[in-house]
Amino acid sequence: MDDTQDHRGYQVVLNDEEQYSVWPADRGLPAGWRAEGTTGDREACLRHIDAVWTDMRPLGLRRQLDGTA
């Protein structure tokens, strides 16, 4: 048996600057983060983030550069 394999469930979380992260599903969310809605194993969550997080700039910077800040 491979003891290094992670069998925990995860969720994708998002902060107010629209930055993504992976968080253990059985733990309370840290301040400033909210559940995005995607859950699964760590790799599935990371694949989802890779697909949806196409602009790494924080929301505040994007608004500032777009003139909407």
Secondary structure, 3 states (H helix, E strand, C coil): CCCCCCCCCEEEEEECCCCEEEEECCCCCCCCEEEEEEEECHHHHHHHHHHHCCCCCCHHHHHHHHCCC
